[in-house]
């Protein structure tokens, strides 16, 4: 197993950013990390979709990344979202993230000119960033937040041979078999959703970045651990509960649902930053009932 595959093998929490009165709740971030650092998570994805990175200023982003890097123990892998609309800015952000202490950078694809994002354009963008980045690059494929821009298997075939392209977090649906087939050996594929996390592991993926890991980190990590140890039936049983919870939490309510679930579980979820809305009192009460019935919340 390549060195970076070892660093990516396991479950990551795509860290949320708690807000209070529209400002970043810095103490809330530290409280969450104090809990998550004691868990079986492999590490953290900072400044991704769940972190509402598009709603953060650049300075807020790097203060958050610095906080995570300085607060995390040495055994936690930290990946940072540095995707921007231009290749030039993506490189600048990636270099800065590496200097701040990120072990990997993660590139959400440019999407403002979505119709122009051909396989050739995306491949050139990824390779240019990988060539300039001081740390390995992960592709972040999430068409739902990138105006439908999807990284195709031809792109993976072209870029996965580069020595500084480590792998991909895939949040698309049903595409991972094509990626695994197209990729060069050593390319690490991570599931971006609990919906197909275990299936991807069975197919040859190395881990997952799961929104529920913000709420139930040990339970998410236990699925990976059971699979790794060859206890497939146990992994499937544990995964079945996560699948249902994922449907009820992030599947129904998105980032706001993840944050509300964190509050219910005793962490600091806080509010989303506007224009996103927090859950209503009725929605929160319903979510609490679901979490209590799951047995994971007292």
HUVEN-V490666 format. One record per residue. N is the residue number from 1. SS is DSSP state (alpha for helix, beta for strand, coil for the rest). BURIAL is I if it has 9 or more other ideal C-beta (glycine too) atoms within 8 Angstrom, else O. D_CENTER is the distance of its C-alpha to the mean C-alpha in whole Angstrom. Layout:
n:ss:burial:d_center
N:SS:BURIAL:D_CENTER
N:SS:BURIAL:D_CENTER
//
This chain:
n:ss:burial:d_center
1:coil:O:22
2:coil:O:21
3:alpha:O:20
4:alpha:I:16
5:alpha:I:16
6:alpha:O:17
7:alpha:I:15
8:alpha:I:12
9:coil:I:13
10:beta:I:12
11:beta:I:9
12:beta:I:7
13:beta:I:6
14:beta:I:4
15:coil:I:8
16:coil:I:10
17:coil:I:13
18:coil:I:16
19:beta:I:19
20:beta:I:23
21:coil:O:25
22:coil:O:23
23:beta:O:22
24:beta:I:19
25:coil:I:20
26:alpha:O:20
27:alpha:O:22
28:alpha:I:19
29:alpha:I:16
30:alpha:I:19
31:alpha:I:19
32:alpha:I:16
33:alpha:I:15
34:alpha:I:19
35:alpha:I:18
36:alpha:I:15
37:coil:I:16
38:coil:O:19
39:coil:I:17
40:coil:I:16
41:coil:I:12
42:coil:I:12
43:beta:I:10
44:beta:I:7
45:beta:I:5
46:beta:I:8
47:coil:I:9
48:coil:I:6
49:coil:I:7
50:coil:I:8
51:coil:I:9
52:coil:I:11
53:alpha:I:12
54:alpha:O:14
55:alpha:O:16
56:coil:I:17
57:coil:O:19
58:alpha:O:19
59:alpha:O:21
60:alpha:I:18
61:alpha:I:15
62:alpha:I:17
63:alpha:I:19
64:alpha:I:15
65:alpha:I:14
66:alpha:I:18
67:alpha:I:17
68:alpha:I:14
69:alpha:I:16
70:alpha:O:19
71:alpha:I:19
72:coil:I:16
73:coil:O:19
74:coil:O:19
75:coil:O:18
76:coil:I:14
77:beta:I:12
78:beta:I:11
79:beta:I:9
80:beta:I:9
81:beta:I:9
82:coil:I:13
83:coil:I:13
84:coil:O:17
85:coil:O:19
86:coil:O:22
87:alpha:I:21
88:alpha:O:23
89:alpha:I:21
90:alpha:I:18
91:alpha:I:20
92:alpha:O:21
93:alpha:I:18
94:alpha:I:17
95:alpha:I:20
96:alpha:I:20
97:alpha:I:16
98:alpha:I:18
99:alpha:O:21
100:alpha:I:19
101:coil:I:17
102:coil:I:14
103:coil:I:14
104:beta:I:12
105:beta:I:11
106:beta:I:9
107:beta:I:11
108:beta:I:11
109:coil:I:14
110:coil:I:17
111:coil:I:19
112:coil:O:22
113:coil:O:24
114:alpha:I:22
115:alpha:O:25
116:alpha:O:26
117:coil:I:22
118:coil:O:24
119:alpha:I:23
120:alpha:O:25
121:alpha:I:24
122:alpha:I:20
123:alpha:I:21
124:alpha:I:23
125:alpha:I:21
126:alpha:I:18
127:alpha:I:21
128:alpha:I:23
129:alpha:I:20
130:alpha:I:19
131:alpha:O:23
132:alpha:O:23
133:coil:I:20
134:coil:O:21
135:coil:I:18
136:beta:I:16
137:beta:I:14
138:beta:I:11
139:beta:I:11
140:beta:I:8
141:beta:I:10
142:coil:I:10
143:alpha:I:14
144:alpha:O:14
145:alpha:O:13
146:coil:I:15
147:coil:O:18
148:coil:O:18
149:coil:I:18
150:coil:O:17
151:coil:I:16
152:coil:O:19
153:alpha:I:20
154:alpha:I:23
155:alpha:I:21
156:alpha:I:19
157:alpha:I:22
158:alpha:I:23
159:alpha:I:21
160:coil:I:20
161:coil:O:23
162:coil:I:22
163:coil:O:22
164:coil:I:19
165:beta:I:17
166:beta:I:15
167:beta:I:13
168:beta:I:10
169:beta:I:7
170:beta:I:9
171:coil:I:9
172:coil:I:13
173:coil:O:15
174:coil:O:18
175:coil:I:17
176:alpha:I:16
177:alpha:O:19
178:alpha:O:21
179:alpha:I:18
180:alpha:I:19
181:alpha:O:22
182:alpha:I:22
183:coil:I:20
184:coil:O:22
185:coil:O:22
186:coil:O:20
187:coil:I:17
188:beta:I:14
189:beta:I:12
190:beta:I:9
191:beta:I:9
192:coil:I:6
193:coil:I:9
194:coil:I:11
195:coil:O:14
196:coil:I:14
197:alpha:I:12
198:alpha:I:16
199:alpha:O:17
200:alpha:I:15
201:alpha:I:16
202:alpha:O:20
203:alpha:I:20
204:coil:O:19
205:coil:I:15
206:coil:I:14
207:beta:I:11
208:beta:I:8
209:beta:I:4
210:coil:I:6
211:alpha:I:7
212:alpha:I:10
213:alpha:I:10
214:alpha:I:10
215:coil:I:14
216:coil:I:15
217:alpha:I:13
218:alpha:O:16
219:alpha:I:17
220:alpha:I:13
221:alpha:I:14
222:alpha:I:18
223:alpha:I:17
224:alpha:I:16
225:alpha:I:19
226:alpha:I:21
227:alpha:I:20
228:alpha:O:20
229:coil:O:24
230:coil:O:25
231:coil:O:25
232:alpha:O:24
233:alpha:O:26
234:alpha:O:24
235:alpha:I:21
236:alpha:I:22
237:alpha:O:23
238:alpha:I:20
239:alpha:I:18
240:alpha:O:20
241:alpha:I:20
242:alpha:I:16
243:alpha:I:17
244:alpha:I:19
245:alpha:I:17
246:alpha:I:14
247:alpha:O:17
248:alpha:I:19
249:coil:I:16
250:alpha:I:13
251:alpha:O:15
252:alpha:O:18
253:alpha:I:17
254:alpha:O:14
255:alpha:I:12
256:alpha:I:16
257:alpha:I:16
258:alpha:I:13
259:alpha:I:15
260:alpha:I:18
261:alpha:I:17
262:alpha:I:16
263:alpha:I:20
264:alpha:I:21
265:coil:I:20
266:coil:O:21
267:coil:I:18
268:coil:I:18
269:coil:I:16
270:coil:I:19
271:beta:O:19
272:coil:I:17
273:coil:I:19
274:coil:O:21
275:coil:O:22
276:coil:I:19
277:coil:O:21
278:coil:I:21
279:coil:I:22
280:coil:O:26
281:alpha:O:28
282:alpha:O:28
283:alpha:I:25
284:alpha:I:24
285:alpha:O:27
286:alpha:O:26
287:alpha:I:22
288:alpha:I:24
289:alpha:O:27
290:alpha:I:24
291:alpha:I:22
292:alpha:I:26
293:alpha:O:27
294:alpha:I:24
295:coil:O:25
296:coil:I:22
297:coil:I:23
298:coil:O:27
//
